[in-house]
C-alpha cells in the first residue's frame, strides 16, 4: 500500500511540475493557455480517434460473427436433411417403399393451345449481272 501511495504522489509531483513549467515558464508549447502542453492534447485526441475506430470495427466484427453463426446453423440443418434423404436412397436401393411426401392428385385443367407464329422474315432476291 505504501508503494502505491508513493507512485501516486510521484505522478502528482511530475504533473504539477509540467503544469508549472508550461503555465509560468513557457517551457512547453501551449497555445490555448490551459496549462496542458499541446503535444499531450494532440496525443489524447489521436487516442480518442483510435478508440472510436476500434469500436466501429468491433461492432462490425460482432455483426459478421452473428451472421456467420446463423449461416452455420442453416448449413447444419441442411446437412441433417441430406443425411435423412441419403438413408431414403439406400432404402430405395434395397427395394423398400418410398418415404417422404406423396405426389399430389392430378388436377384436370384445360390447357390453352397456342398457334405457332409464322416466320415473318422474307428473303431478298438479288439479280446478278453477267459480266462479259
C-alpha angles and dihedrals in degrees: 000000000000092000092052090051091049092050092049091047091049092050090049091052092049091048091049091049092052090047094051093044090051099041102041109017098036092225093145128042110260114165098174094048098229095128095249115111114246091233090060092047091051092050091050091052091048091051091049091053091049091050091052091050091049091051091053091049091049091053091049091049091049091051092049092047091054091050092048090050091053092049092049089052091051091049091049090053091049091050090052089052091050090051090051091049092048089056088054090052091052090049091050091050089055090052100259126150120275115268129198132046116354119229116265120250112268115254121216112232134163113244119216111237117217124204115232114250119244120248104257096190113112125201118232116222120214128196121222122219114223114234119212 
